[in-house]
Amino acid sequence: MFAENLLSLRKRNSMTQEALAEKLGVSRQAVAKWESGETVPDLEKSRLIAEIFGVTLDELVNFGADDAFGLEVPPKGKHLFGIVTMGEKGQIVIPAKARKVFGINPGDSLVVLGDEGTGIALMKSNDFLKMADLIRKKK
């Protein structure tokens, strides 16, 4: 997974092996070996690679395209939690990983936001109200 993710991120960012090697203080051959899966970088170099490409270290190492519908490693803070099905009465089940990442617990109230051009978003109601208060105070 790491080798494929590194290669994908480097290409997505239009970066050569030489340019990445220079940023990391290693040889181009070292980067080539990482991308081929022949070797892996140490933890500090891996952390720097994740930082350079704006992804988490966990995603850099563990992300599998088959888990995300063939998509590439997402930028830090962006997630693809999967597909949900709407029930007959309009109910959906928020995936467990999404609930964990965003601290959504049974009984929490959510605000449903929408933009006809980009879609629907969910937000914890107390976070939405805090944001609304900040906006009101700035006026």
N, C-alpha and C positions, 0 to 999 in steps of 0.2 A: 504494500500500500504506500509506504513512504516514497519509494522510488517513483511510482506513477504520479503521486501527488506533487513531488518536487518538479518533475518534468512538466507537468500540466501548469503549475503555477509560474514556472519560469517562462514558458511559452506564452501564457496568457498575459504576462507582463512585458512581453517583447524584449526579454533579457537574454543575452548570450551566456554560455557557460563561463566565458572569460570574465564578463561583467559581474556575474554572481560570485565567482571565485575571488575577484578583486575586493568586493565588499566584505567577504568573509575572511580574507587573508589566507587563502589556500590556493592550490594550483587548479587549473582547469581540469586536469586529470582526476583530481579528487572529486570534483563535481560530477564528472563523467562516470566515475565508479559508483557514486551515490545514485545517480539516475539509472544505472544499469542494474542496480541491486547487488553489485559485487561487494560493496561495503556500505556502512552507514556512518554519518557524522557523530561526533560526541554530543553530549547533551547541550553544552553551551553553543556549539555551532547550530544545532537543531533549533534552539531557542532564537538565535539570531535570524535563521532562515524564516521562521514563523513571523518574526517581527518585520523583516524586510517585505514579506508578502501580505502582511496584515491579516494573518490567520492565527488561530490558537495552536499551540504546540500539540494539543490533543488531536485536533483536526488534521494537522500536517502528518502526524504519525498514524492515526487510526481511521481516517475518513476513507470509506469505500464507495466508489461511484455507484455500485450496484445497490447500495443502501439509499441512494438519493436520486433514483430514476435516471442514472447515467450522467448526472451533473457533476461539475468540478467542485473542489473544496470551496466552501462559502467563505466570504470575508468575515473577520471577527465580528461577533455580535449578530450575524445573520444566520437564520436557521431554516431548514426545510424539515418539518416534523412529519410529513406524510399526508396521505389523503384521508379525509373524513367523509362520511355519508350523512346526508340530512335525513332525519326521520320524517314520518308523515305529518307531524305537527311542527316541523321546522327545527327540531332539536338536533344538536350535533354533540359529539363527544370530543373534548379537547385531548389530544394525545398526552400520555403520561409524561413524556420527556418535556413537552411544552409546559405542562402544569408545574413540573419541578423547576425548570429554568426560570419561569416567571413567578414562582411562589403563589400559584393559584390553588386554593384549597376549597373543599366542599363548603358551601354557604357563602363564598365570596360573591360580591355583585360585580358584574362587568358592564361596561358601556360598549355599545356597538356603534362604531363610526363607519361612515361610508363616503366614497367618492366615486361617482359614476364612471370616471375615467380610469381609476386604478383599483377599485375594489373595496372590500370590507376589512375593518380592523377591530380587534377587541382590546380593551384596556380596563384594568382594575378601576372601579368607580372612584375609590378614594384617591388614587393617583390622578385621575382625570379632574377631580374637584380641586386638588392641590394646584394643578396646572392652571385651571380656570381662575383660581384666586390670584395666582401670580400675574396672570394677564390683566385681571381687573385692577390690581394694585399699580401696574405700570401706566395705566391711563391717567 
